[in-house]
Amino acid sequence: MHRRSLLKGTALSALPLPAFAQPARARTLRFVPQAALTALDPIVQNATISSTHGFCVFDTLFATDAKLTPRPQMALGHEASEDGLLWTIRLREGLRFHDGEPVRSRDCVASLKRWCVRDLFGQILGRAVAEWATPDERTLAIRLNRPFPALLYALAKPAGVPPFIMPERLAQTPPDRPVPEMIGSGPWRFVAGEFNPGSFVAYSRNEAYVPREEPAEGASGGKHVHFDRLEWHIIPDGATAGAALQRGEVDWVEYPLPDLLPLFARDRNIRTQIYDPVGFLGVIRFNHLHPPFDKVEVRRAVRDCISQSDHMASVAAPGDWRECHALFPCTLPDVLEFPAPPRDLAKARAAIRAAGAEGAKVVVINPADFAAVAPQGRLAADICRQLGFRVDLQEMDWAAMLTRRNSREDAEHGGWSIYPTNFPAAAIANPAVNSGIRGDGPTAWFGWPTDPATEANIDRWLYAPDAATQAAAFADVQRSAWDHVGFAPSGLFVLKTGFRSDLSGVLQGPNPYMWNVRRG
């Protein structure tokens, strides 16, 4: 499996570029995101591109800093009762939605109720809530059935499906249907009339937004916008995106091709920096509903034959990756790394044969337009062929894959068996938010595993009375989840983001944050 051949500067300059509008360049930030934005409701769609859009349009009650510590955002602050059963949150003054309406406590309650249906962490929180109350228009009170120490982290969840706040009239939309309008209280207004799915997204600065006084850090702090307009130019081909950045036709490319980084390093007009220092965990997700991956022996055989070094070299530059045989990012504390068994294809084929899965059909759905993911899907397909499966590698764009993964049909009837993705570390930083290990069957993340042992251990972790008990529960979570093989980790890596050297203030984190950036 070969990576894209190294592109020279002369080759880049010869590439055809899309036509870009150039309205008031100094006041317009032009951004090339990692993938096409097709699903606008970030509560319905669990994808980084949708949450990046969500952070532009919406805000959250709390937000995490660079160390993933929850900080007040829309909230002025909070109080918790001595018994931990009543949490009272007061809203900041001056919060308004883009339609001019003030943000009220009932908007927050309606938004959180809807989020609790869609998000795995939200579902846990929802089961612990006895009552959502609104004593006045700027105060919400959350009364619990039992203490929930992780409540602030739930409300500050930075990745996956963050608990964005929207007007009550929109939050009353059924949780399985997207809201009809993009009206939030965030620093950017969505320009609906210019939206072209798969091609172009535009935002205008929310002049009524009142930033916090603290410096911006991660998703928290003051969200100061220094541009009048934000444009997303969707450029699926990484080489074309790199050429546009070199020519100054765009300002920022979220994920430049790793092969282009040495070229950018020699270009004084371009800067690169690590996207998120905590990194990304590569993931090969199995469909647990249907053969052959309904059997743990088969999942384990594939996991133990994956070459993490091959996977990582295909998506990250030398020095920007490491092997990580774990279900949480190895850069986080208390993560268990499991011994990597010898890569023994003959032994794996024998295990697959004993499980009655020899020659089974395996459908790999793969996003060909996502440079940080697509090579891993091809490598996973290749190892499945070597293990004797009948592999059907189906290449598609990222948006199509996000739709296809919803199918619960088997491989013979339009379903899927494997798909590759990456988890930002913040999205899987603890057992409650790590959707890859959750095993609650029909409501689990795509792949729908059932793993009662891990669910019980997560419950022990969540409600642990002290740090020592929680640490022991965290270790048990990792051991039981590793035995169950919800997914196969393919390694840990950091990505670089690239932008024109006249930009400053680009923040680091699990999403690209469209504030704090200025020109000059």
C-alpha positions as CSV (number, residue, x, y, z in Angstrom):
1,M,0.0,0.0,0.0
2,H,1.7,3.2,-1.2
3,R,1.0,6.7,0.0
4,R,0.4,9.6,-2.4
5,S,3.7,10.3,-4.1
6,L,5.5,13.4,-2.8
7,L,4.4,16.5,-4.6
8,K,6.9,19.1,-5.7
9,G,6.4,22.8,-5.7
10,T,6.4,22.9,-9.5
11,A,3.6,20.3,-9.6
12,L,1.5,22.2,-7.2
13,S,1.7,25.4,-9.1
14,A,0.5,23.7,-12.2
15,L,-2.7,22.3,-10.7
16,P,-6.0,23.8,-11.8
17,L,-7.7,25.7,-8.9
18,P,-11.3,26.3,-8.2
19,A,-12.6,29.8,-8.8
20,F,-12.7,31.8,-5.6
21,A,-14.6,35.0,-4.9
22,Q,-12.4,37.7,-3.4
23,P,-14.7,40.0,-1.5
24,A,-12.7,42.3,0.8
25,R,-9.9,39.8,1.4
26,A,-8.6,41.5,4.6
27,R,-12.0,41.1,6.3
28,T,-12.7,37.6,5.1
29,L,-11.3,34.4,6.6
30,R,-11.2,31.6,3.9
31,F,-11.0,28.1,5.4
32,V,-10.7,24.6,3.8
33,P,-12.3,22.1,6.2
34,Q,-11.4,18.5,6.5
35,A,-14.6,17.3,4.7
36,A,-17.8,18.5,3.2
37,L,-20.5,19.9,5.5
38,T,-23.8,18.3,4.5
39,A,-25.6,17.9,7.9
40,L,-26.1,21.2,9.5
41,D,-27.7,20.1,12.8
42,P,-24.7,19.2,15.1
43,I,-27.0,17.4,17.5
44,V,-28.3,15.0,14.9
45,Q,-25.0,14.4,13.2
46,N,-22.0,13.0,15.2
47,A,-19.1,14.2,13.0
48,T,-16.3,16.7,13.6
49,I,-17.2,18.8,10.6
50,S,-20.7,19.3,12.0
51,S,-19.4,20.2,15.5
52,T,-17.0,22.7,13.9
53,H,-19.9,24.3,12.2
54,G,-21.9,24.0,15.5
55,F,-19.2,26.0,17.4
56,C,-19.5,28.8,14.9
57,V,-23.3,29.1,15.2
58,F,-24.0,28.0,18.7
59,D,-22.6,28.3,22.2
60,T,-22.5,26.1,25.2
61,L,-23.2,26.6,28.9
62,F,-19.7,25.4,29.8
63,A,-16.6,24.7,27.7
64,T,-13.3,23.0,28.1
65,D,-9.9,24.6,28.2
66,A,-6.7,23.1,26.7
67,K,-6.5,20.7,29.7
68,L,-10.1,19.6,29.1
69,T,-11.1,21.3,32.4
70,P,-14.7,22.7,32.3
71,R,-15.0,26.5,32.4
72,P,-18.2,28.7,32.4
73,Q,-19.1,29.9,28.9
74,M,-22.7,31.0,28.5
75,A,-23.0,30.4,32.3
76,L,-22.0,33.1,34.7
77,G,-21.3,30.3,37.2
78,H,-23.0,27.5,39.1
79,E,-23.8,26.3,42.6
80,A,-24.1,22.7,43.8
81,S,-26.0,21.6,46.9
82,E,-24.1,19.9,49.7
83,D,-25.7,16.5,48.8
84,G,-24.8,17.0,45.1
85,L,-28.5,16.6,44.1
86,L,-29.2,20.2,43.0
87,W,-27.2,22.2,40.5
88,T,-28.1,25.8,39.9
89,I,-26.7,27.6,36.8
90,R,-27.0,31.3,36.2
91,L,-26.7,32.7,32.7
92,R,-24.5,35.7,31.7
93,E,-26.2,38.9,30.9
94,G,-26.5,40.1,27.3
95,L,-26.9,36.7,25.6
96,R,-29.0,36.9,22.5
97,F,-29.8,34.6,19.6
98,H,-29.2,35.6,16.0
99,D,-32.9,36.4,15.6
100,G,-32.6,39.0,18.4
101,E,-34.4,37.0,21.1
102,P,-32.7,36.8,24.5
103,V,-31.3,33.5,25.6
104,R,-33.6,32.2,28.4
105,S,-33.3,29.3,30.8
106,R,-36.1,27.5,29.1
107,D,-34.1,27.5,25.8
108,C,-31.2,25.9,27.7
109,V,-33.5,23.2,29.2
110,A,-35.1,22.4,25.9
111,S,-31.7,22.1,24.2
112,L,-30.2,19.9,26.9
113,K,-33.3,17.6,26.9
114,R,-32.9,17.1,23.1
115,W,-29.1,16.6,23.4
116,C,-29.6,14.0,26.2
117,V,-31.5,11.9,23.7
118,R,-28.8,12.0,21.0
119,D,-25.5,11.9,22.9
120,L,-24.2,8.8,24.9
121,F,-23.0,11.0,27.8
122,G,-26.3,12.9,27.6
123,Q,-28.2,9.7,27.9
124,I,-26.4,8.9,31.1
125,L,-27.0,12.3,32.5
126,G,-30.7,12.2,31.4
127,R,-31.3,9.1,33.4
128,A,-29.9,10.8,36.5
129,V,-32.0,13.9,36.2
130,A,-35.2,14.0,38.3
131,E,-36.3,17.5,37.1
132,W,-35.2,20.3,34.8
133,A,-36.5,23.6,36.3
134,T,-36.4,27.3,35.3
135,P,-36.8,29.4,38.5
136,D,-36.4,32.6,36.3
137,E,-35.4,33.5,32.8
138,R,-31.7,33.5,33.6
139,T,-31.6,30.5,36.0
140,L,-31.9,26.8,35.4
141,A,-31.9,24.2,38.1
142,I,-31.0,20.6,37.6
143,R,-32.4,18.2,40.3
144,L,-30.8,14.8,40.3
145,N,-31.9,11.3,41.4
146,R,-28.3,10.7,42.6
147,P,-25.1,12.6,42.7
148,F,-23.5,13.1,39.3
149,P,-20.0,14.4,39.8
150,A,-19.3,14.6,36.0
151,L,-22.2,17.0,35.3
152,L,-20.0,20.0,34.4
153,Y,-17.9,17.9,32.1
154,A,-21.1,16.7,30.4
155,L,-22.3,20.2,29.8
156,A,-18.8,21.2,28.6
157,K,-18.3,18.2,26.3
158,P,-16.0,19.5,23.5
159,A,-16.3,16.9,20.8
160,G,-18.6,14.3,19.4
161,V,-22.0,15.9,20.1
162,P,-21.4,19.0,22.2
163,P,-24.5,20.2,24.1
164,F,-25.1,23.3,22.0
165,I,-27.8,25.7,23.1
166,M,-30.5,26.8,20.6
167,P,-33.9,28.6,20.8
168,E,-36.6,26.5,22.5
169,R,-38.7,26.6,19.3
170,L,-35.9,24.8,17.5
171,A,-34.9,22.5,20.3
172,Q,-38.5,21.2,20.4
173,T,-37.8,19.5,17.0
174,P,-37.8,15.7,17.4
175,P,-34.3,14.6,18.2
176,D,-34.1,12.3,15.1
177,R,-34.9,15.2,12.8
178,P,-32.7,18.2,11.9
179,V,-33.8,21.6,13.0
180,P,-35.2,23.7,10.2
181,E,-33.0,26.8,10.9
182,M,-29.5,27.6,12.0
183,I,-30.2,30.1,14.7
184,G,-27.9,30.2,17.7
185,S,-26.1,32.7,19.9
186,G,-22.6,31.9,18.8
187,P,-20.0,34.3,17.3
188,W,-20.9,33.6,13.7
189,R,-24.2,33.8,11.8
190,F,-24.9,31.1,9.2
191,V,-25.7,32.6,5.8
192,A,-28.3,30.2,4.6
193,G,-28.8,31.7,1.2
194,E,-25.2,31.0,0.2
195,F,-24.9,27.4,1.5
196,N,-24.0,24.9,-1.2
197,P,-23.7,21.4,0.4
198,G,-20.4,19.8,-0.6
199,S,-19.0,23.1,-2.0
200,F,-19.4,26.3,0.0
201,V,-20.5,27.6,3.4
202,A,-20.6,31.2,4.5
203,Y,-20.9,33.0,7.8
204,S,-21.1,36.6,8.9
205,R,-19.8,38.0,12.2
206,N,-22.4,38.2,15.0
207,E,-22.0,41.8,16.0
208,A,-24.3,41.3,19.0
209,Y,-22.1,38.6,20.5
210,V,-20.7,39.4,23.9
211,P,-17.4,37.5,24.5
212,R,-16.2,36.4,27.8
213,E,-13.3,38.4,29.4
214,E,-11.0,35.5,29.8
215,P,-8.4,34.7,27.1
216,A,-9.5,32.1,24.5
217,E,-8.2,28.6,25.3
218,G,-9.5,25.5,23.7
219,A,-13.3,25.9,23.4
220,S,-13.4,28.2,26.4
221,G,-12.8,31.9,27.0
222,G,-13.4,35.0,25.0
223,K,-14.6,34.2,21.4
224,H,-13.4,37.4,19.7
225,V,-14.0,37.5,16.0
226,H,-11.7,39.7,14.0
227,F,-13.2,39.2,10.5
228,D,-16.5,40.3,9.0
229,R,-17.0,37.1,7.0
230,L,-16.0,33.5,7.2
231,E,-16.0,31.2,4.1
232,W,-15.6,27.5,3.9
233,H,-14.3,26.3,0.6
234,I,-14.7,22.5,0.2
235,I,-11.8,21.2,-1.8
236,P,-11.7,17.3,-1.6
237,D,-8.4,17.0,-3.3
238,G,-5.6,17.7,-0.9
239,A,-3.1,18.7,-3.5
240,T,-5.5,21.3,-4.9
241,A,-6.2,22.6,-1.4
242,G,-2.4,22.9,-0.8
243,A,-2.0,24.8,-4.1
244,A,-4.8,27.2,-3.1
245,L,-3.0,27.9,0.2
246,Q,0.3,28.5,-1.5
247,R,-1.2,30.9,-3.9
248,G,-3.0,32.8,-1.1
249,E,-6.4,31.9,-2.5
250,V,-7.4,30.5,0.8
251,D,-6.1,31.4,4.3
252,W,-6.2,28.1,6.2
253,V,-6.3,24.4,5.3
254,E,-7.5,22.3,8.2
255,Y,-5.7,19.1,7.2
256,P,-2.9,19.5,4.7
257,L,-1.6,16.3,3.1
258,P,1.4,15.0,5.2
259,D,3.4,14.9,2.0
260,L,3.1,18.6,1.6
261,L,4.4,19.6,5.0
262,P,8.1,19.7,4.0
263,L,7.1,21.9,1.1
264,F,5.2,24.2,3.3
265,A,8.1,24.4,5.8
266,R,10.2,26.0,3.0
267,D,7.5,28.5,2.1
268,R,7.8,31.7,4.2
269,N,4.2,32.6,3.4
270,I,2.8,29.4,5.2
271,R,2.9,28.4,8.8
272,T,2.0,25.0,10.3
273,Q,1.3,24.0,13.8
274,I,0.1,20.9,15.6
275,Y,-3.7,20.7,15.3
276,D,-4.3,19.1,18.7
277,P,-1.3,18.2,20.9
278,V,-3.2,15.4,22.7
279,G,-3.7,13.7,19.3
280,F,-6.1,11.4,17.4
281,L,-6.6,7.7,17.9
282,G,-7.1,5.8,14.6
283,V,-10.1,3.5,14.7
284,I,-11.2,0.5,12.7
285,R,-14.9,0.0,13.7
286,F,-16.7,-3.3,13.4
287,N,-20.3,-4.0,12.8
288,H,-21.4,-6.2,15.7
289,L,-24.9,-7.0,14.4
290,H,-24.0,-9.3,11.6
291,P,-21.4,-11.9,10.6
292,P,-18.5,-12.1,10.6
293,F,-17.8,-9.5,13.2
294,D,-20.7,-10.5,15.5
295,K,-18.1,-13.0,16.9
296,V,-15.5,-11.7,19.3
297,E,-13.0,-14.3,18.0
298,V,-13.2,-12.8,14.5
299,R,-12.9,-9.2,15.7
300,R,-9.9,-10.1,17.8
301,A,-8.2,-11.9,14.9
302,V,-8.4,-8.8,12.7
303,R,-7.4,-6.5,15.5
304,D,-4.2,-8.5,16.3
305,C,-3.2,-8.5,12.6
306,I,-3.4,-4.7,12.0
307,S,0.0,-3.2,11.5
308,Q,-0.2,0.1,13.4
309,S,3.0,1.3,11.9
310,D,1.6,0.9,8.3
311,H,-1.7,2.7,9.2
312,M,0.1,5.6,10.9
313,A,2.7,6.1,8.2
314,S,-0.2,6.4,5.7
315,V,-1.8,9.3,7.4
316,A,0.9,11.2,9.4
317,A,4.4,12.5,8.8
318,P,7.4,10.8,10.3
319,G,7.7,11.7,14.0
320,D,4.1,12.6,14.3
321,W,2.7,9.2,15.3
322,R,3.3,6.3,17.7
323,E,1.8,2.9,18.2
324,C,-1.0,2.8,20.9
325,H,-2.5,-0.5,21.7
326,A,-5.2,1.0,23.9
327,L,-8.8,2.1,23.7
328,F,-8.0,5.6,25.0
329,P,-5.3,8.0,23.7
330,C,-2.0,6.9,25.2
331,T,-1.2,10.6,25.9
332,L,-3.8,10.7,28.6
333,P,-3.1,9.6,32.2
334,D,-4.0,6.1,33.5
335,V,-4.5,4.7,30.1
336,L,-3.6,0.9,29.9
337,E,-1.6,-0.2,26.9
338,F,-2.1,-3.9,26.1
339,P,0.8,-6.1,24.9
340,A,0.8,-6.3,21.1
341,P,0.7,-10.0,20.1
342,P,3.0,-11.2,17.4
343,R,1.3,-10.6,14.0
344,D,0.5,-14.2,13.0
345,L,-1.7,-14.4,10.0
346,A,-1.8,-18.2,10.0
347,K,-3.0,-18.2,13.6
348,A,-5.6,-15.6,12.8
349,R,-6.9,-17.5,9.8
350,A,-7.2,-20.6,12.0
351,A,-9.3,-18.7,14.6
352,I,-11.5,-17.3,11.9
353,R,-12.0,-20.8,10.4
354,A,-12.8,-22.2,13.9
355,A,-15.5,-19.4,14.3
356,G,-17.1,-20.5,11.1
357,A,-16.3,-17.2,9.3
358,E,-13.8,-18.3,6.7
359,G,-14.6,-16.7,3.3
360,A,-17.3,-14.5,4.8
361,K,-18.2,-11.3,2.9
362,V,-16.7,-8.1,4.4
363,V,-17.9,-4.7,3.2
364,V,-15.5,-1.9,3.9
365,I,-17.0,1.6,3.5
366,N,-14.2,4.1,3.0
367,P,-14.2,8.0,2.6
368,A,-12.0,8.5,-0.4
369,D,-12.0,12.3,0.1
370,F,-10.7,12.3,3.7
371,A,-6.9,12.1,3.6
372,A,-6.5,11.3,7.4
373,V,-8.9,8.4,7.1
374,A,-9.1,6.8,3.6
375,P,-5.6,5.1,3.6
376,Q,-6.6,3.3,6.8
377,G,-9.7,1.8,5.2
378,R,-7.7,0.5,2.3
379,L,-5.2,-1.1,4.7
380,A,-8.0,-2.7,6.7
381,A,-9.5,-4.1,3.5
382,D,-6.1,-5.5,2.5
383,I,-5.6,-7.3,5.8
384,C,-9.1,-8.8,5.6
385,R,-8.2,-10.1,2.2
386,Q,-5.1,-11.7,3.6
387,L,-7.2,-13.3,6.3
388,G,-9.4,-15.0,3.7
389,F,-12.5,-12.8,3.7
390,R,-14.3,-11.9,0.5
391,V,-13.7,-8.1,0.6
392,D,-15.9,-5.5,-1.0
393,L,-14.1,-2.1,-0.6
394,Q,-16.6,0.6,-1.4
395,E,-15.0,4.0,-1.8
396,M,-17.3,7.1,-1.3
397,D,-17.1,10.6,-0.1
398,W,-17.2,11.3,3.7
399,A,-20.8,12.6,3.7
400,A,-22.0,9.4,1.9
401,M,-20.1,7.3,4.4
402,L,-21.7,9.1,7.3
403,T,-25.1,8.3,5.8
404,R,-24.2,4.7,4.9
405,R,-23.0,3.8,8.4
406,N,-26.6,4.3,9.7
407,S,-27.6,1.1,7.8
408,R,-28.3,-1.9,10.1
409,E,-28.6,-4.3,7.1
410,D,-26.1,-7.1,6.6
411,A,-23.2,-7.1,4.1
412,E,-25.3,-8.8,1.5
413,H,-28.2,-6.2,1.6
414,G,-26.6,-2.8,1.5
415,G,-25.0,-2.8,5.0
416,W,-21.4,-2.6,6.0
417,S,-18.9,-4.6,8.0
418,I,-16.0,-2.2,8.7
419,Y,-15.4,1.5,8.5
420,P,-12.3,3.6,9.4
421,T,-12.3,6.9,11.4
422,N,-10.3,8.9,13.9
423,F,-11.2,10.0,17.4
424,P,-10.0,13.3,18.7
425,A,-8.6,12.6,22.1
426,A,-11.1,15.0,23.7
427,A,-14.0,12.9,22.2
428,I,-12.9,9.8,24.1
429,A,-11.1,11.2,27.1
430,N,-13.1,9.3,29.7
431,P,-15.3,6.2,29.7
432,A,-18.6,8.1,29.5
433,V,-17.7,9.9,26.3
434,N,-15.8,7.1,24.6
435,S,-18.5,6.0,22.2
436,G,-16.2,3.3,20.7
437,I,-16.3,1.2,23.9
438,R,-19.9,1.8,24.9
439,G,-21.9,-1.4,24.7
440,D,-25.5,-0.6,25.1
441,G,-26.8,-2.4,22.0
442,P,-29.4,-0.6,19.9
443,T,-28.5,2.8,21.3
444,A,-24.7,2.4,21.0
445,W,-22.5,4.1,18.5
446,F,-22.6,2.8,14.9
447,G,-21.7,-0.8,15.0
448,W,-24.1,-1.4,17.9
449,P,-22.1,-3.6,20.3
450,T,-23.7,-5.2,23.4
451,D,-21.2,-5.4,26.2
452,P,-22.8,-5.6,29.7
453,A,-19.5,-6.0,31.5
454,T,-18.1,-2.8,30.2
455,E,-21.3,-0.9,30.7
456,A,-21.3,-2.0,34.4
457,N,-17.7,-0.9,34.8
458,I,-18.5,2.5,33.2
459,D,-21.3,2.9,35.7
460,R,-18.9,2.1,38.6
461,W,-16.5,4.7,37.2
462,L,-19.1,7.3,36.8
463,Y,-20.5,7.1,40.3
464,A,-17.2,6.3,42.2
465,P,-17.2,7.9,45.6
466,D,-13.4,8.7,45.6
467,A,-10.4,8.9,43.3
468,A,-9.0,5.5,44.2
469,T,-12.3,3.7,43.5
470,Q,-12.6,5.6,40.2
471,A,-9.1,4.7,39.1
472,A,-9.7,1.0,39.8
473,A,-13.0,1.2,37.8
474,F,-11.2,2.9,34.9
475,A,-8.7,0.1,34.7
476,D,-11.6,-2.5,34.7
477,V,-13.4,-0.5,32.0
478,Q,-10.3,-0.8,29.8
479,R,-9.7,-4.5,30.4
480,S,-13.3,-5.5,29.7
481,A,-13.6,-3.3,26.6
482,W,-10.3,-4.7,25.3
483,D,-11.6,-8.2,25.7
484,H,-14.8,-7.3,23.9
485,V,-13.1,-5.6,20.9
486,G,-15.6,-2.8,20.1
487,F,-13.0,-1.5,17.6
488,A,-9.4,-2.0,16.7
489,P,-7.0,0.9,17.4
490,S,-4.7,1.7,14.6
491,G,-2.3,4.0,16.4
492,L,-2.0,7.5,17.8
493,F,-1.0,10.5,15.7
494,V,-1.0,14.3,15.6
495,L,-2.0,16.3,12.6
496,K,-0.7,19.6,11.4
497,T,-2.9,22.4,10.3
498,G,-1.6,24.9,7.8
499,F,-2.4,28.6,7.3
500,R,-1.0,31.8,5.7
501,S,1.8,33.4,7.8
502,D,-0.1,36.6,8.1
503,L,-2.6,34.9,10.4
504,S,-2.1,34.7,14.1
505,G,-4.1,33.4,17.1
506,V,-5.0,29.9,15.6
507,L,-6.1,27.9,18.6
508,Q,-5.4,24.2,19.2
509,G,-8.0,21.6,20.2
510,P,-10.2,18.8,18.9
511,N,-11.9,21.2,16.5
512,P,-10.7,24.2,14.5
513,Y,-12.1,27.2,16.4
514,M,-13.2,30.1,14.2
515,W,-12.4,32.8,16.7
516,N,-9.3,34.5,18.1
517,V,-7.8,34.5,14.6
518,R,-6.6,37.8,13.2
519,R,-4.7,38.9,10.1
520,G,-1.4,40.6,10.8
